[in-house]
Amino acid sequence: MPRIAAEIEVRQSDTIADLDPAARAGVEVLVGYQFPPGCLDLLPNLRWLHLTGTGTDHLAAAGLRPGTLVTNAARVPVEAVAEYAVAGLFMLLKDLAQLTENFSVVGTGANHALRGNADPGEVTSWAAGTTGQAGGDDTAGEAGLAAGTTGHAGTTGQAGDTAANGSRAAGTTSETGGAAPGGGAARAIGARPAWYTGRAVMLDGATVLVLGGGRIGRAVVRRLSALGARCIAVTRSGRTPVPLAVKTVGVSQVLDVAAEVDHVVGCLPATDQPLVDKAVLAALPTHAAFVNVGRASTVDEEALYEALRSQQIRGAFLDVHHVEPLPDDDPAWTVPNLVISPHRAFAFPGEPAEVARTFLDNLADLRAGRTPRDAVNLGEEQ
């Protein structure tokens, strides 16, 4: 901001409605993440909207006028989200959430203890996040631990970057002894789970359905192909082949190919109707793993939860949800073999600075008379 404030009048506001009418009339360029319904109608002279995120599905309801230039920061999180999707798939295929549950050491210093060894039949949802920080003593109570990390719990009940109240691993055991929030008894220090256990399966040679042929979908296909998987990519029409995918199909063919695949990774923008619905889930094999780093609207969550409860599929990893953060009483916390990630696939060191740089890059393009490099075609195929 200091680089342009000397040349351009810059105003910062929590909401557009907070600006007085004269100020709103003077706004020609707007930078933001998401906009509630009707708020862009308050800016009659808006010429350029720069989104600090990726999604554009909210813009029509927000009142975006035809002809307004839209740019975004979609290029920034591509590699991070693709890596996270592959990590989520490995977490399910290699039973890493259960491994963490059984073998992780939590706490610090002399008070550290192994996490409780919950019976696999008792394990419900795991909360995935970044490493939690230790604080005070080990009376963490309901503090959620980040599955797949070392998760040091503290007295605040926080677990890294999980939800504000601490994402609880419902139905598992407590971190420091006693009964866990959702059931199961804590294991004493020194107790060990069965050593040779697990249901790990191979990604090498598996067929993965990648929903979405945009930048993130293509990045996922590149990584999975390098790891030996066969990828079938899904785009709106299926007409444009996705590089390295063995086949590219349209959304209308998803049900037809579902029985051919082993696993599914969702990278789609928002849809009016869920693409992963009861019929698609029923067509998948029982060893199938499902990962979603796209929009929550692309998945029928109730159908997914039922598929997990009935062991119709192996497991699911969701980084996106219909309500965020998930409320404490959300049914997702009690769904078996579901890994809940608090919408953090995009995160990496330097991400905020990269997002800011996209605005400056596009501003430089406009000043030089070039088409902005991150201009959004709202009808672009994904």
Contacts in CASP RR format, 6 or more apart in sequence:
PFRMAT RR
TARGET T0000
AUTHOR 0000-0000-0000
METHOD contacts of the structure
MODEL  1
MPRIAAEIEVRQSDTIADLDPAARAGVEVLVGYQFPPGCLDLLPNLRWLH
LTGTGTDHLAAAGLRPGTLVTNAARVPVEAVAEYAVAGLFMLLKDLAQLT
ENFSVVGTGANHALRGNADPGEVTSWAAGTTGQAGGDDTAGEAGLAAGTT
GHAGTTGQAGDTAANGSRAAGTTSETGGAAPGGGAARAIGARPAWYTGRA
VMLDGATVLVLGGGRIGRAVVRRLSALGARCIAVTRSGRTPVPLAVKTVG
VSQVLDVAAEVDHVVGCLPATDQPLVDKAVLAALPTHAAFVNVGRASTVD
EEALYEALRSQQIRGAFLDVHHVEPLPDDDPAWTVPNLVISPHRAFAFPG
EPAEVARTFLDNLADLRAGRTPRDAVNLGEEQ
1 10 0 8 1.000
3 360 0 8 1.000
4 10 0 8 1.000
4 360 0 8 1.000
4 363 0 8 1.000
8 29 0 8 1.000
11 19 0 8 1.000
11 23 0 8 1.000
11 27 0 8 1.000
13 19 0 8 1.000
15 39 0 8 1.000
16 24 0 8 1.000
16 30 0 8 1.000
16 35 0 8 1.000
16 39 0 8 1.000
16 40 0 8 1.000
16 42 0 8 1.000
16 43 0 8 1.000
17 39 0 8 1.000
17 42 0 8 1.000
19 27 0 8 1.000
19 42 0 8 1.000
24 42 0 8 1.000
24 43 0 8 1.000
24 44 0 8 1.000
25 44 0 8 1.000
25 45 0 8 1.000
26 45 0 8 1.000
27 43 0 8 1.000
27 45 0 8 1.000
27 46 0 8 1.000
28 45 0 8 1.000
28 46 0 8 1.000
28 47 0 8 1.000
28 48 0 8 1.000
29 46 0 8 1.000
29 47 0 8 1.000
29 48 0 8 1.000
29 49 0 8 1.000
29 50 0 8 1.000
30 40 0 8 1.000
30 43 0 8 1.000
30 46 0 8 1.000
30 48 0 8 1.000
30 49 0 8 1.000
30 50 0 8 1.000
31 50 0 8 1.000
31 52 0 8 1.000
31 359 0 8 1.000
32 49 0 8 1.000
32 50 0 8 1.000
32 51 0 8 1.000
32 52 0 8 1.000
33 51 0 8 1.000
33 52 0 8 1.000
33 53 0 8 1.000
34 55 0 8 1.000
34 58 0 8 1.000
35 58 0 8 1.000
35 59 0 8 1.000
35 62 0 8 1.000
36 62 0 8 1.000
37 61 0 8 1.000
37 62 0 8 1.000
37 63 0 8 1.000
38 61 0 8 1.000
38 62 0 8 1.000
38 63 0 8 1.000
39 62 0 8 1.000
39 63 0 8 1.000
40 46 0 8 1.000
40 49 0 8 1.000
40 59 0 8 1.000
40 62 0 8 1.000
40 63 0 8 1.000
40 64 0 8 1.000
40 65 0 8 1.000
41 62 0 8 1.000
41 63 0 8 1.000
46 65 0 8 1.000
46 68 0 8 1.000
47 68 0 8 1.000
47 69 0 8 1.000
48 68 0 8 1.000
48 69 0 8 1.000
48 70 0 8 1.000
48 71 0 8 1.000
48 366 0 8 1.000
49 59 0 8 1.000
49 64 0 8 1.000
49 68 0 8 1.000
49 69 0 8 1.000
49 70 0 8 1.000
49 71 0 8 1.000
50 70 0 8 1.000
50 71 0 8 1.000
50 72 0 8 1.000
50 73 0 8 1.000
50 358 0 8 1.000
50 359 0 8 1.000
50 362 0 8 1.000
51 70 0 8 1.000
51 71 0 8 1.000
51 72 0 8 1.000
51 73 0 8 1.000
51 376 0 8 1.000
52 72 0 8 1.000
52 73 0 8 1.000
52 355 0 8 1.000
52 358 0 8 1.000
52 359 0 8 1.000
53 72 0 8 1.000
53 73 0 8 1.000
53 74 0 8 1.000
53 76 0 8 1.000
53 77 0 8 1.000
53 355 0 8 1.000
54 72 0 8 1.000
54 73 0 8 1.000
54 74 0 8 1.000
54 77 0 8 1.000
54 269 0 8 1.000
55 72 0 8 1.000
55 74 0 8 1.000
55 269 0 8 1.000
55 270 0 8 1.000
55 295 0 8 1.000
56 70 0 8 1.000
56 72 0 8 1.000
56 269 0 8 1.000
56 376 0 8 1.000
56 378 0 8 1.000
57 269 0 8 1.000
57 270 0 8 1.000
57 295 0 8 1.000
59 70 0 8 1.000
59 378 0 8 1.000
64 70 0 8 1.000
69 372 0 8 1.000
69 375 0 8 1.000
70 375 0 8 1.000
70 376 0 8 1.000
70 378 0 8 1.000
71 358 0 8 1.000
71 359 0 8 1.000
71 362 0 8 1.000
71 372 0 8 1.000
71 374 0 8 1.000
71 375 0 8 1.000
71 376 0 8 1.000
72 358 0 8 1.000
72 374 0 8 1.000
72 376 0 8 1.000
73 354 0 8 1.000
73 355 0 8 1.000
73 358 0 8 1.000
73 359 0 8 1.000
73 374 0 8 1.000
74 215 0 8 1.000
74 374 0 8 1.000
74 376 0 8 1.000
75 215 0 8 1.000
75 358 0 8 1.000
75 374 0 8 1.000
76 346 0 8 1.000
76 351 0 8 1.000
76 354 0 8 1.000
76 355 0 8 1.000
76 358 0 8 1.000
77 216 0 8 1.000
77 345 0 8 1.000
77 346 0 8 1.000
77 348 0 8 1.000
77 351 0 8 1.000
78 215 0 8 1.000
78 216 0 8 1.000
78 219 0 8 1.000
79 219 0 8 1.000
80 345 0 8 1.000
80 346 0 8 1.000
80 347 0 8 1.000
80 348 0 8 1.000
80 351 0 8 1.000
81 216 0 8 1.000
81 219 0 8 1.000
81 267 0 8 1.000
81 293 0 8 1.000
81 345 0 8 1.000
81 346 0 8 1.000
82 216 0 8 1.000
82 217 0 8 1.000
82 219 0 8 1.000
82 220 0 8 1.000
82 222 0 8 1.000
82 223 0 8 1.000
83 223 0 8 1.000
84 293 0 8 1.000
84 319 0 8 1.000
84 341 0 8 1.000
84 344 0 8 1.000
84 345 0 8 1.000
85 216 0 8 1.000
85 220 0 8 1.000
85 265 0 8 1.000
85 266 0 8 1.000
85 267 0 8 1.000
85 291 0 8 1.000
85 293 0 8 1.000
85 345 0 8 1.000
86 220 0 8 1.000
86 223 0 8 1.000
86 224 0 8 1.000
86 227 0 8 1.000
88 128 0 8 1.000
88 291 0 8 1.000
88 317 0 8 1.000
88 339 0 8 1.000
88 341 0 8 1.000
89 203 0 8 1.000
89 208 0 8 1.000
89 224 0 8 1.000
89 263 0 8 1.000
89 265 0 8 1.000
89 289 0 8 1.000
89 291 0 8 1.000
89 317 0 8 1.000
90 96 0 8 1.000
90 203 0 8 1.000
91 97 0 8 1.000
91 128 0 8 1.000
91 147 0 8 1.000
91 148 0 8 1.000
91 317 0 8 1.000
91 339 0 8 1.000
92 289 0 8 1.000
92 291 0 8 1.000
92 314 0 8 1.000
92 315 0 8 1.000
92 316 0 8 1.000
92 317 0 8 1.000
92 339 0 8 1.000
93 200 0 8 1.000
93 201 0 8 1.000
93 202 0 8 1.000
93 203 0 8 1.000
93 263 0 8 1.000
93 289 0 8 1.000
94 200 0 8 1.000
95 198 0 8 1.000
95 199 0 8 1.000
95 200 0 8 1.000
96 147 0 8 1.000
96 148 0 8 1.000
97 123 0 8 1.000
97 126 0 8 1.000
97 128 0 8 1.000
97 147 0 8 1.000
97 148 0 8 1.000
97 339 0 8 1.000
98 120 0 8 1.000
98 123 0 8 1.000
98 198 0 8 1.000
99 148 0 8 1.000
100 115 0 8 1.000
100 126 0 8 1.000
100 145 0 8 1.000
100 147 0 8 1.000
100 148 0 8 1.000
100 149 0 8 1.000
101 115 0 8 1.000
101 116 0 8 1.000
101 117 0 8 1.000
101 118 0 8 1.000
101 123 0 8 1.000
101 126 0 8 1.000
101 147 0 8 1.000
101 169 0 8 1.000
101 172 0 8 1.000
101 173 0 8 1.000
102 115 0 8 1.000
102 116 0 8 1.000
102 117 0 8 1.000
102 193 0 8 1.000
103 114 0 8 1.000
103 115 0 8 1.000
103 193 0 8 1.000
104 114 0 8 1.000
104 115 0 8 1.000
104 145 0 8 1.000
104 148 0 8 1.000
104 150 0 8 1.000
104 151 0 8 1.000
105 112 0 8 1.000
105 113 0 8 1.000
105 114 0 8 1.000
105 115 0 8 1.000
105 150 0 8 1.000
106 112 0 8 1.000
106 113 0 8 1.000
106 114 0 8 1.000
106 115 0 8 1.000
106 138 0 8 1.000
106 145 0 8 1.000
106 150 0 8 1.000
106 151 0 8 1.000
106 152 0 8 1.000
106 153 0 8 1.000
106 175 0 8 1.000
106 176 0 8 1.000
107 113 0 8 1.000
107 134 0 8 1.000
107 138 0 8 1.000
107 152 0 8 1.000
107 153 0 8 1.000
107 154 0 8 1.000
107 175 0 8 1.000
107 176 0 8 1.000
108 134 0 8 1.000
108 138 0 8 1.000
108 152 0 8 1.000
111 137 0 8 1.000
111 138 0 8 1.000
111 176 0 8 1.000
112 138 0 8 1.000
113 138 0 8 1.000
113 175 0 8 1.000
113 176 0 8 1.000
113 177 0 8 1.000
113 186 0 8 1.000
113 189 0 8 1.000
114 187 0 8 1.000
114 189 0 8 1.000
114 190 0 8 1.000
114 191 0 8 1.000
115 145 0 8 1.000
115 172 0 8 1.000
115 173 0 8 1.000
115 175 0 8 1.000
115 186 0 8 1.000
115 187 0 8 1.000
116 172 0 8 1.000
116 173 0 8 1.000
116 174 0 8 1.000
116 177 0 8 1.000
116 180 0 8 1.000
116 184 0 8 1.000
116 185 0 8 1.000
116 186 0 8 1.000
116 187 0 8 1.000
117 173 0 8 1.000
117 187 0 8 1.000
117 191 0 8 1.000
117 193 0 8 1.000
118 171 0 8 1.000
118 172 0 8 1.000
118 173 0 8 1.000
118 180 0 8 1.000
118 184 0 8 1.000
119 184 0 8 1.000
121 336 0 8 1.000
122 171 0 8 1.000
122 172 0 8 1.000
122 183 0 8 1.000
122 184 0 8 1.000
123 171 0 8 1.000
123 172 0 8 1.000
123 336 0 8 1.000
123 337 0 8 1.000
124 169 0 8 1.000
124 170 0 8 1.000
124 171 0 8 1.000
124 172 0 8 1.000
124 182 0 8 1.000
124 333 0 8 1.000
124 334 0 8 1.000
124 335 0 8 1.000
124 336 0 8 1.000
124 338 0 8 1.000
125 169 0 8 1.000
125 170 0 8 1.000
125 332 0 8 1.000
125 333 0 8 1.000
125 334 0 8 1.000
125 335 0 8 1.000
125 336 0 8 1.000
125 338 0 8 1.000
125 339 0 8 1.000
125 340 0 8 1.000
126 147 0 8 1.000
126 169 0 8 1.000
126 172 0 8 1.000
126 338 0 8 1.000
126 339 0 8 1.000
126 340 0 8 1.000
127 144 0 8 1.000
127 145 0 8 1.000
127 146 0 8 1.000
127 147 0 8 1.000
127 159 0 8 1.000
127 162 0 8 1.000
127 163 0 8 1.000
127 166 0 8 1.000
127 167 0 8 1.000
127 168 0 8 1.000
127 169 0 8 1.000
127 340 0 8 1.000
127 341 0 8 1.000
127 342 0 8 1.000
128 146 0 8 1.000
128 147 0 8 1.000
128 148 0 8 1.000
128 317 0 8 1.000
128 339 0 8 1.000
128 340 0 8 1.000
128 341 0 8 1.000
128 342 0 8 1.000
129 146 0 8 1.000
129 147 0 8 1.000
129 149 0 8 1.000
129 159 0 8 1.000
129 160 0 8 1.000
129 161 0 8 1.000
129 162 0 8 1.000
129 167 0 8 1.000
129 341 0 8 1.000
129 342 0 8 1.000
129 344 0 8 1.000
130 146 0 8 1.000
130 149 0 8 1.000
130 160 0 8 1.000
130 161 0 8 1.000
130 344 0 8 1.000
130 347 0 8 1.000
131 146 0 8 1.000
131 149 0 8 1.000
131 150 0 8 1.000
131 151 0 8 1.000
131 152 0 8 1.000
131 160 0 8 1.000
132 145 0 8 1.000
132 146 0 8 1.000
132 149 0 8 1.000
132 150 0 8 1.000
132 151 0 8 1.000
132 152 0 8 1.000
132 153 0 8 1.000
132 154 0 8 1.000
132 158 0 8 1.000
132 159 0 8 1.000
132 160 0 8 1.000
133 152 0 8 1.000
133 154 0 8 1.000
133 158 0 8 1.000
133 160 0 8 1.000
134 152 0 8 1.000
134 153 0 8 1.000
134 154 0 8 1.000
135 152 0 8 1.000
135 154 0 8 1.000
135 155 0 8 1.000
135 156 0 8 1.000
136 154 0 8 1.000
136 155 0 8 1.000
137 154 0 8 1.000
137 155 0 8 1.000
138 153 0 8 1.000
138 154 0 8 1.000
138 175 0 8 1.000
138 176 0 8 1.000
139 154 0 8 1.000
139 155 0 8 1.000
139 176 0 8 1.000
140 153 0 8 1.000
140 154 0 8 1.000
140 155 0 8 1.000
140 157 0 8 1.000
140 174 0 8 1.000
140 175 0 8 1.000
140 176 0 8 1.000
141 153 0 8 1.000
141 157 0 8 1.000
141 174 0 8 1.000
141 175 0 8 1.000
141 176 0 8 1.000
141 181 0 8 1.000
142 157 0 8 1.000
142 166 0 8 1.000
142 168 0 8 1.000
142 181 0 8 1.000
143 153 0 8 1.000
143 154 0 8 1.000
143 156 0 8 1.000
143 157 0 8 1.000
143 158 0 8 1.000
143 159 0 8 1.000
143 166 0 8 1.000
143 168 0 8 1.000
143 175 0 8 1.000
144 153 0 8 1.000
144 157 0 8 1.000
144 159 0 8 1.000
144 162 0 8 1.000
144 166 0 8 1.000
144 167 0 8 1.000
144 168 0 8 1.000
144 169 0 8 1.000
144 175 0 8 1.000
145 151 0 8 1.000
145 153 0 8 1.000
145 159 0 8 1.000
145 169 0 8 1.000
145 175 0 8 1.000
146 159 0 8 1.000
146 160 0 8 1.000
146 162 0 8 1.000
146 167 0 8 1.000
147 169 0 8 1.000
147 339 0 8 1.000
151 159 0 8 1.000
151 160 0 8 1.000
153 159 0 8 1.000
153 175 0 8 1.000
153 176 0 8 1.000
157 165 0 8 1.000
157 166 0 8 1.000
158 164 0 8 1.000
158 166 0 8 1.000
159 166 0 8 1.000
159 167 0 8 1.000
161 342 0 8 1.000
161 344 0 8 1.000
161 347 0 8 1.000
162 342 0 8 1.000
163 325 0 8 1.000
163 326 0 8 1.000
163 342 0 8 1.000
164 325 0 8 1.000
165 328 0 8 1.000
167 326 0 8 1.000
167 340 0 8 1.000
167 342 0 8 1.000
168 181 0 8 1.000
168 182 0 8 1.000
168 328 0 8 1.000
168 333 0 8 1.000
169 180 0 8 1.000
170 181 0 8 1.000
170 182 0 8 1.000
170 333 0 8 1.000
170 334 0 8 1.000
171 180 0 8 1.000
171 181 0 8 1.000
171 182 0 8 1.000
171 183 0 8 1.000
171 184 0 8 1.000
171 334 0 8 1.000
172 180 0 8 1.000
172 182 0 8 1.000
172 183 0 8 1.000
172 184 0 8 1.000
173 180 0 8 1.000
173 183 0 8 1.000
173 184 0 8 1.000
173 185 0 8 1.000
173 186 0 8 1.000
173 187 0 8 1.000
174 180 0 8 1.000
174 181 0 8 1.000
174 186 0 8 1.000
176 186 0 8 1.000
177 186 0 8 1.000
178 185 0 8 1.000
178 186 0 8 1.000
179 185 0 8 1.000
179 186 0 8 1.000
180 186 0 8 1.000
187 193 0 8 1.000
199 314 0 8 1.000
201 287 0 8 1.000
201 314 0 8 1.000
203 224 0 8 1.000
203 227 0 8 1.000
203 228 0 8 1.000
203 229 0 8 1.000
204 227 0 8 1.000
204 228 0 8 1.000
204 229 0 8 1.000
205 228 0 8 1.000
205 229 0 8 1.000
205 230 0 8 1.000
206 229 0 8 1.000
206 230 0 8 1.000
206 262 0 8 1.000
206 263 0 8 1.000
207 229 0 8 1.000
207 230 0 8 1.000
207 231 0 8 1.000
207 232 0 8 1.000
207 260 0 8 1.000
207 261 0 8 1.000
207 262 0 8 1.000
207 263 0 8 1.000
208 224 0 8 1.000
208 229 0 8 1.000
208 230 0 8 1.000
208 231 0 8 1.000
208 232 0 8 1.000
208 261 0 8 1.000
208 262 0 8 1.000
208 263 0 8 1.000
208 264 0 8 1.000
208 265 0 8 1.000
209 231 0 8 1.000
209 232 0 8 1.000
209 234 0 8 1.000
209 254 0 8 1.000
209 257 0 8 1.000
209 258 0 8 1.000
209 261 0 8 1.000
209 263 0 8 1.000
209 264 0 8 1.000
209 265 0 8 1.000
210 217 0 8 1.000
210 220 0 8 1.000
210 221 0 8 1.000
210 224 0 8 1.000
210 231 0 8 1.000
210 232 0 8 1.000
210 233 0 8 1.000
210 234 0 8 1.000
210 242 0 8 1.000
210 245 0 8 1.000
210 264 0 8 1.000
210 265 0 8 1.000
210 266 0 8 1.000
210 267 0 8 1.000
211 234 0 8 1.000
211 254 0 8 1.000
211 264 0 8 1.000
211 265 0 8 1.000
211 266 0 8 1.000
211 267 0 8 1.000
211 268 0 8 1.000
211 275 0 8 1.000
211 276 0 8 1.000
211 298 0 8 1.000
212 233 0 8 1.000
212 234 0 8 1.000
212 235 0 8 1.000
212 266 0 8 1.000
212 267 0 8 1.000
212 268 0 8 1.000
212 382 0 8 1.000
213 221 0 8 1.000
213 233 0 8 1.000
213 234 0 8 1.000
213 235 0 8 1.000
213 242 0 8 1.000
213 248 0 8 1.000
213 267 0 8 1.000
213 381 0 8 1.000
213 382 0 8 1.000
214 235 0 8 1.000
214 267 0 8 1.000
214 381 0 8 1.000
214 382 0 8 1.000
216 267 0 8 1.000
216 293 0 8 1.000
216 294 0 8 1.000
217 233 0 8 1.000
217 242 0 8 1.000
217 265 0 8 1.000
217 267 0 8 1.000
218 233 0 8 1.000
218 242 0 8 1.000
218 243 0 8 1.000
220 231 0 8 1.000
220 265 0 8 1.000
220 267 0 8 1.000
221 231 0 8 1.000
221 233 0 8 1.000
221 242 0 8 1.000
221 243 0 8 1.000
221 244 0 8 1.000
221 245 0 8 1.000
222 243 0 8 1.000
222 244 0 8 1.000
224 231 0 8 1.000
224 265 0 8 1.000
225 231 0 8 1.000
225 244 0 8 1.000
225 245 0 8 1.000
230 246 0 8 1.000
231 242 0 8 1.000
231 244 0 8 1.000
231 245 0 8 1.000
231 246 0 8 1.000
232 245 0 8 1.000
232 246 0 8 1.000
232 247 0 8 1.000
232 248 0 8 1.000
232 249 0 8 1.000
232 257 0 8 1.000
232 260 0 8 1.000
232 261 0 8 1.000
233 241 0 8 1.000
233 242 0 8 1.000
233 245 0 8 1.000
233 247 0 8 1.000
233 248 0 8 1.000
233 249 0 8 1.000
234 248 0 8 1.000
234 249 0 8 1.000
234 250 0 8 1.000
234 251 0 8 1.000
234 253 0 8 1.000
234 254 0 8 1.000
234 268 0 8 1.000
234 275 0 8 1.000
235 242 0 8 1.000
235 248 0 8 1.000
235 249 0 8 1.000
235 250 0 8 1.000
235 251 0 8 1.000
235 381 0 8 1.000
235 382 0 8 1.000
236 250 0 8 1.000
236 251 0 8 1.000
236 381 0 8 1.000
236 382 0 8 1.000
237 250 0 8 1.000
237 381 0 8 1.000
238 248 0 8 1.000
238 249 0 8 1.000
238 250 0 8 1.000
238 253 0 8 1.000
240 248 0 8 1.000
240 381 0 8 1.000
241 248 0 8 1.000
242 248 0 8 1.000
247 257 0 8 1.000
249 256 0 8 1.000
249 257 0 8 1.000
251 275 0 8 1.000
254 275 0 8 1.000
254 280 0 8 1.000
255 279 0 8 1.000
255 280 0 8 1.000
255 283 0 8 1.000
258 264 0 8 1.000
258 280 0 8 1.000
258 283 0 8 1.000
258 284 0 8 1.000
259 283 0 8 1.000
259 284 0 8 1.000
259 285 0 8 1.000
261 284 0 8 1.000
261 288 0 8 1.000
262 285 0 8 1.000
262 287 0 8 1.000
262 288 0 8 1.000
263 288 0 8 1.000
263 289 0 8 1.000
263 290 0 8 1.000
263 291 0 8 1.000
264 276 0 8 1.000
264 284 0 8 1.000
264 288 0 8 1.000
264 289 0 8 1.000
264 290 0 8 1.000
264 291 0 8 1.000
265 290 0 8 1.000
265 291 0 8 1.000
265 292 0 8 1.000
265 293 0 8 1.000
266 276 0 8 1.000
266 290 0 8 1.000
266 291 0 8 1.000
266 292 0 8 1.000
266 293 0 8 1.000
266 294 0 8 1.000
266 298 0 8 1.000
267 293 0 8 1.000
267 294 0 8 1.000
268 275 0 8 1.000
268 294 0 8 1.000
268 295 0 8 1.000
268 298 0 8 1.000
268 382 0 8 1.000
269 294 0 8 1.000
269 295 0 8 1.000
269 382 0 8 1.000
270 295 0 8 1.000
270 297 0 8 1.000
270 298 0 8 1.000
271 295 0 8 1.000
271 297 0 8 1.000
271 298 0 8 1.000
272 297 0 8 1.000
274 297 0 8 1.000
274 298 0 8 1.000
274 299 0 8 1.000
274 300 0 8 1.000
274 303 0 8 1.000
275 298 0 8 1.000
275 299 0 8 1.000
276 290 0 8 1.000
276 292 0 8 1.000
276 298 0 8 1.000
276 299 0 8 1.000
276 300 0 8 1.000
276 303 0 8 1.000
276 304 0 8 1.000
277 300 0 8 1.000
277 303 0 8 1.000
278 300 0 8 1.000
278 303 0 8 1.000
278 306 0 8 1.000
278 307 0 8 1.000
281 290 0 8 1.000
281 300 0 8 1.000
281 303 0 8 1.000
281 304 0 8 1.000
281 307 0 8 1.000
281 312 0 8 1.000
281 313 0 8 1.000
282 307 0 8 1.000
282 312 0 8 1.000
284 290 0 8 1.000
284 312 0 8 1.000
284 313 0 8 1.000
285 313 0 8 1.000
286 311 0 8 1.000
286 312 0 8 1.000
286 313 0 8 1.000
286 314 0 8 1.000
287 313 0 8 1.000
287 314 0 8 1.000
288 313 0 8 1.000
288 314 0 8 1.000
288 315 0 8 1.000
289 313 0 8 1.000
289 314 0 8 1.000
289 315 0 8 1.000
289 316 0 8 1.000
289 317 0 8 1.000
290 304 0 8 1.000
290 313 0 8 1.000
290 315 0 8 1.000
290 316 0 8 1.000
290 317 0 8 1.000
291 316 0 8 1.000
291 317 0 8 1.000
291 318 0 8 1.000
292 298 0 8 1.000
292 299 0 8 1.000
292 316 0 8 1.000
292 317 0 8 1.000
292 318 0 8 1.000
292 319 0 8 1.000
292 320 0 8 1.000
293 319 0 8 1.000
293 320 0 8 1.000
293 345 0 8 1.000
294 319 0 8 1.000
294 320 0 8 1.000
295 320 0 8 1.000
296 318 0 8 1.000
296 320 0 8 1.000
296 321 0 8 1.000
296 322 0 8 1.000
297 322 0 8 1.000
299 318 0 8 1.000
301 321 0 8 1.000
301 322 0 8 1.000
301 332 0 8 1.000
304 316 0 8 1.000
305 331 0 8 1.000
305 332 0 8 1.000
305 335 0 8 1.000
305 338 0 8 1.000
306 312 0 8 1.000
307 313 0 8 1.000
308 315 0 8 1.000
308 316 0 8 1.000
308 335 0 8 1.000
308 336 0 8 1.000
308 337 0 8 1.000
308 338 0 8 1.000
309 335 0 8 1.000
309 336 0 8 1.000
311 336 0 8 1.000
311 337 0 8 1.000
314 337 0 8 1.000
315 337 0 8 1.000
315 338 0 8 1.000
315 339 0 8 1.000
316 337 0 8 1.000
316 338 0 8 1.000
316 339 0 8 1.000
317 338 0 8 1.000
317 339 0 8 1.000
317 341 0 8 1.000
318 332 0 8 1.000
318 338 0 8 1.000
318 339 0 8 1.000
318 340 0 8 1.000
318 341 0 8 1.000
319 341 0 8 1.000
319 342 0 8 1.000
319 343 0 8 1.000
319 344 0 8 1.000
319 345 0 8 1.000
320 343 0 8 1.000
321 332 0 8 1.000
321 340 0 8 1.000
321 343 0 8 1.000
323 330 0 8 1.000
324 342 0 8 1.000
324 343 0 8 1.000
325 342 0 8 1.000
326 332 0 8 1.000
326 333 0 8 1.000
326 340 0 8 1.000
332 338 0 8 1.000
332 340 0 8 1.000
333 340 0 8 1.000
358 374 0 8 1.000
361 373 0 8 1.000
361 374 0 8 1.000
362 372 0 8 1.000
362 373 0 8 1.000
362 374 0 8 1.000
362 375 0 8 1.000
365 371 0 8 1.000
365 372 0 8 1.000
365 373 0 8 1.000
366 372 0 8 1.000
END
